[in-house]
C-alpha cells in the first residue's frame, strides 16, 4: 500500500495550481529530485488520487453558446444514469450531484435552449423538474484546502490506512483496509469472471 505524506500533498497543491508545472520546478519547491517527484506523481495516479491532467478552457473566449447553470431533479432511481449522460455531453463543463436527487451542470448551450440539451441527453420521463439560470461569470478554482489522504476500501468502504493493501486487476488499482477485504473482493471478482465466461 502506498504511504502518502505531506510532501505528496505539497506536490498535489502545486499541480492544482498549475498542472503543466515542470517536475524540476516541483522538485525545487519540495526539496526532492525530479525523478523522485515523477515517481510520487506516478504513485498518486496509480492510487486514483490524480485521475487526469486536463485543460481548463475559458469558454467565454470561444464562440459557441450561452453559459448556463441547469439544475435537474431526477427520480431517485435515475440520478446516476442522468448524471452520467449529462457529464458525457460536449456542452457540459462541470457536473455536481446533490443528496436530494438533483444534478447541477455548468454548460454552454446554443441559443439558450436548455430543453433541447435535456431532450437529446436524458429520458425526460425521469426528470421531475428543471431550472435554468444564465451565468454572467464563472471562476473555477479547485483547491485542496485542508484535505488529507483518505482512500476508501473497495470492499467495505472504510478508510485505508498505511497498513492497507492494494491490488491491480485488469488495469485498475483497488485499495483495501485489510487483507481479508482484499481477499473477499478478489474472490468475488474471480467468481464473477468465471460466471461471465460460462
Secondary structure, DSSP 8 states (H G I E B T S, - for coil): -----HHHHHHHHHHHH-TT--HHHHHHHHTS-HHHHHHHHHHHHHTTSS--------GGGS-S-EEEEEEEEE-GGGHHHHHHHHHHSTTEEEEEE-TTSEEEEEEEEGGG-HHHHHHHHS-GGGEEEEEEEE-S--------TT-----B-TTT--B--TT-EEEEETTEEEEESSHHHHHHHHHHHHHHHHHHH-
